[in-house]
Amino acid sequence: MKKPIKRFLRVLLITLASLLALLLIAGGILSWYLFTPEKLTRIVNNQSDKFIPYETVIGEVELTVFSTFPRLGIRVSNFHIISPVSGEPCDTLVRAGELTGVIDSKAYRTKGDIVVNKLILSDASVNLFFDSMGVSNFDLFFGEVAAPVEETAVTEPFRIDLRNIEFNNLNLVYSDLKAKINLGLRGVNGKLAGNIHGDIVSGSVELNDIIASFEYAGEKYLDNDLLQVLLPVEADLSRHRFSMDNAFFSVNGLGLNILGAVENDTSRGTLLTDLTYDFSSWKVEEAMALIPENFLAAAGEIEASGIASSSGRLKGEVNDSLLPVIELNMTLSEGNLVNQFIPF
């Protein structure tokens, strides 16, 4: 669990930092009024290979005043990173119709902190791919490894402050041939804010009206279903601990509230869980439609209808020999449930 989570977080942060570095190049050019978009675009295109280890194409770069007032910002149009990998269906790693950013250049220059006052990503697509050997189309982001720091040296943990990140019409495709996972998110609109200080992450994510598809080992779990996510999260990456405070997830209008924490105890090879949940007024027929066919077949013939509500708790260890204790309360009204394993 540790490696995939850190890999995802690292690539997102490094990609973001690389984009912001490009913004800094343009934003630090003497006086903004001396440079036309054509000049800025040429400068940033010439410098981009120093920060992004893939072929990069930038349509236009311009300074913004009115749309980001009172701060000076940068708008990048038609941004494209190309990363071909054998077996990959698409050679595009990132494509963005428009990227507008406002960052605190003083914090970056004096402390090395990345403070994003505002970042708006519009009409973008991201394609993440792993081949059957585990090679990804973003591996070069990790190609340069910093020299080891002497044990006596004291380094200050890096800081990233994301104050207002917006996504407008973002499409994400994740394909992992080795893990047999395919994930597709279309039309993502939402907001993100948070802080990262070393291994400590805190923030919130709000995503609306996502068209989602998810397939694992050939079995479809989501097929163009409508998702909504509200996720306040705190994480300690050194402990592999993630906690959620009143998180909300919805699939096709079926809402679920979750509160609690999950921790990956790598020393014992076990997952520690303590989660509570609740949902109300689910239409049983709609919920049943989300269950994969092989799961339903294993449960035997089921006839179900009505309105369901439930609350419960999942607490304990999860590993090859242990499962957590599940406390479950459920009510079914205005319907019925018939199954061969239910003796009534």
Buried (B, 14 or more C-beta within 10 A) or exposed (E): EEEEBEBEBBBEBBBBBBBBBBBBBBBEBEEBEEBEBEEBBBBBBEBBEEBBBBBBEBBBBBBBEEEBEEEEBBBBBBBBBBBEBEEBEBBBBBBBBBBBBBBBBEBBEEEEBBBBBBBBBBBBBBBBBBBEEEBBBBBEBEEEEEEEEEEEEEEEEBBBBBBEBBBBBBBBBBBBBEEEBBBBBBBBBBEBBBBBBEEEBBBBBBBBEBBBBBBBEEEEBBEEBBBBBBBBBBBBBEEBBBBBEEBBBBBBEBBBBBBBBBBBBEEEEBBBBBBBBBBEEBBBEEBBEEEEEEEEEEEEEBEBBBBBBBBBBBBBBBEEEEEBEEEEEEEBEEBEBEEEEEEE
